[in-house]
């Protein structure tokens, strides 16, 4: 296994970071390909970037941002490395493209925080679950003083505890609960705010298991359910009927009975339970988010990378 495969396998095996963070890692891998490539001609380098982007796009099917940012990188690299460009200048161009995309990701988070300030301005209590770097930024910078944040721990790896630890130094009143307590606690919250690993073409949301349950409870108690998702989290080619959800070893649930444990990592929250999306474009309702789905569908043919090794 070469270094690229090892890096991609690291993304496949990563249980700590969310989709946005792993998308940043994917961009950095593509930058490293440009930096470290031993290719002596442009066509070989283009093929190397293309293969890597394709492998990254397929690495985590439940996480659309990895796919989208990787394909955008490869598309821009192909566009901006015209014939006749020296291999040295092409590699530099790849680094610049990666830096631009990483900066764009940071701008997206800042814009989402600004959008959330209006949404959360009068909240006294917000419930979330698991870990999302975007949700962390929103809760750190957009909450009114003294607002209570209730975090469901998110079994089996307790990602919610990481969010708790990261926010404990903020003025917010932080509380931890087990996932099973969401039915008791959601009625006391003003709204539910969760992250997203993917927004499907029918606007259903793929996120850590437990999200659907939180949405059902919120709907039952007439509480708003918002999803922090920039438009690069859209998968325009897959809907909730065709989505493949990742499953992992039952050992994470119960080591002594791992062969009898089911451990599906993500679930699908139907679009009708989502009040709106906190995006880089502001707070979007279903109709507004659907325009971005259509935009990605139009871009899909342009951005799609045909597998250079279809037999593999």
N, C-alpha and C positions, 0 to 999 in steps of 0.2 A: 504493500500500500504506500503510494507516494504521499508527499506532504499535503497536497490538495485534498486527496481522499480522506486523510486523517482529519483535516479541518472540517470537511463536510460531515464526516461521521460524528465529530464533536457537536455539531448542530443537531444531528439526528438524536443523539443521546442526551441532549441538554434538557434537564427538568427544572432548572432554576430560573431561566430567563423567559420572558414573554415574547410574543411575535415581533413587536417593534424592536426590541433589543437584538433578537436573532437576525432580523433584517439588516440591522447595522453591521453585525458580524459578517453577514453575507457580502455586503458591499466591501468590507475590509479584506475579505478573502479575494475578491476580484481585483482589488487594488494590488494585493500581494502578488497575484498572478502576473500583472503588468510589471511589477517591480522586479520579480525574481525570475521571470521567464528567460530561458536560454535560447529562445527563438532568434534566428538570424534574419528572418524575412517577415514582412507584414502579414501575409496570408496565414502563415503558421501561427502567429500570435493571435490573429482574429479567431482562428479555429480553437485555440486554447481557451480564450475568453468565452467563446460560444459554448464549448463543452462544459466548462465550469459553471456558467450561468444556468445551463440546462439541468445539470446535476443538482444545483442549489434549488432550482424551481421545483424539483421533484422530491426534495429531501423531507419536507414536512407538509403533507397534503392538507392538514388542518390549519395551516398558517399561511394565508394568502400574501402577507407583506413580503415574506422571503422570496416568493415567486415574482411578485410585481417589481420590487426594487432590483432584483437580479436581472430580469428581462429588460428593464429600463436602462440599466447600466450597459448591457450588451448592445442594445439598440443604439444608444448614444455613441458608444465606442465605435461601432461600425460606421455611423454617420460622420463622425469627426476624425476618422483616420483614412482620408482619401488616398487613392493610389499615388505612389511617389513619395509619401511621407516616410522619413527615415524611421528605422525601428526604435532608435533612441527617443525621437520626438513622439512616436506612437505610445511608448511606455509612459512618457511624461503626461500625455493626454489622458491616459487611463487613470493616472493618479489624480489629475485635476477633476475628472468626471466624478470619481469617488468622493473627493472632498466636497464637491458641489452637492452631491446627493446627501451626504452626511449632514451638511449645513441645512439642507432643505428639511430633513427629518427634525432637526432641532427647532426650526421655524414652525413646523407643524405643531409640535408640542406647546410652544409658546402661544400659538394662535388658539389651540384648544383650551389652554388655561384661561386666556382672556374671554373666550366664549362662555366658559363655565362660570365665570364670576357673576354674570347676569343670572344664570340659572340657580346658583347656590346662594345668592346674596342674602336671602332671608331665611335660609334653612337653619333649623335648630338641631336636626339629627339626620344623618345620611348613613345608609347601609351599603356595604360593598362586600365582595368576597374574593378570595384568592389573591394573586399579585398581578398588577399591571403597572408598568413604569409610567404610563400616561396617567392612570388614575392616581398614582402616587404624586405626580407633579400637580395635578388638579387639586388634590386634597391638601397639599402643602401650601399652595399659593393662592387658591381661589376661595377657600372657606372663610366665612365670617368668624370673628373671634368668639371662642367659647362653644362653637358648634360641636356636637357629639358625633363621633365616627364609630360605627359598629362594624367590625370586620369578622366575617365568617372564616374559620381557619382553613377550610378547603382540604379535605382528606384526599389521598393518603399522605402526601408529603408536606402538608400544612403550609402551603405558600402564603396563606394569610398572615401567618406569624411574622414573615419577613416584612410585609407591609406594616404591621404593628410596630416592629422594631425600628423601621425607618421613619415612622411618624411620631414616635414617642416623645421626641424633643420639640414638637410643634405645640402651639397653644390649644390645639383641639383636645377635646375630652375623648380619649381613645378607649374603646371597649372591645374585648375579644369574645366570640361565642363559637360554639360548635355549629356545624352546618345544620344539624337537626333543630336548632333553636330559631331558625329564620322565620318559621311560621308564627312564633311568639313575638319576635322583635320587629318585623317589618311594619306591623300596625302602629308602632311608636315612632317610626321614621317619617320624615317629610317626603323622601324619595329614595330610590335605589339607583346606584351608579356603579356600573361594571365596565371592565375592559372588553376587548374582543380580539380573538385570533383571526377571524374571518367574518366578513359580511357576504353572504351568498347572493346569488343573482335575484332571488325572490325576497331579499332583505331579511331573511332569517339570519340569526347570529350564532356563530360557533364560538364557544368560550369554555373555560374550565367547567367540568361537571359540577352541577349545583346551580348554575346560572338559570337554567330553565325553571327549576323549583322556585328560585327567588322571584322570577318573573310571574309565575303563577300566583304566588302569595301576594305580590304587589297588585296584580290585577284583581284578585279577590277582595282586597281591602282598599281599592281605588287609589293606590299610590302610583305616582309616575315612575317609570322604569326607563332610565337613560343609559345609552351605550357610548362610551368614549372610543370612537373609531374614526381615524382619518380615512380619506377616500382611497388610499393605497391599500386598505385592508379588504377591498372588494375583490371577490373572485367572480368574474362575469360569466364564467363557463359552467358553473356548478350551482344547482339549487339544492334545497333541503332534501329532495328525493334521491339525489345522486351523490350526496356528500359522503365521503369516507372518513370515519372518526378513528383516531388513533387509540389503540389499546396497548397497555404495557403489562409487565409481569405481575401476577397476583401476589408475588412476594412482597410488594410494597404495601399491600393491604393486610396480609396476615402470613408471615413467613412460614409458620408451621403447617398451614393449609393452603399454600399458594396454588396448588393445582385445582382447588375448588373455588378460587376467588376470581371474580370478574373485575377488571380494572380498566374501564373505558375512561380516557382522560378528558374528553370533551363532550358537551351535549349541544343540542340545537334548540335555540329559542325562536319560535315562530314570530314572524314579523308583526302579527296583530297584538303582541304583548309589549312591543317596543314603542315607547312614547316619542323618542327622538334620538338623534345621534349628535354627540359633541365632536365636531370635526374641525379641520383647519379652515373650513368655509363658514363656521358658525354653528348654531344649533339647527340641525336639519330635520324636517319631518320626512315621512316616507316618500312623498312625491318628490321632494328636493333631492333626497338620497338616490332615488331611482334615476334621476337625470345623470348622476355620476356612474351608475351601473351601465347606462346606455353609452356613456362616453368610453368606458373601459371596453365595452363590447365592440365599439368602432375601432378602438386602438388594438384590440386583441390580435387581429391579423397582422398588423404592422409589427407588434412587439413579439409575436410568437416565434420561438426559436425551434426550428425543426431539429429533432435529435440527430446529431451527426453520426451516431453509432446505433441505428435502430435495431440492430440484431442483439444488442446487449440488454 
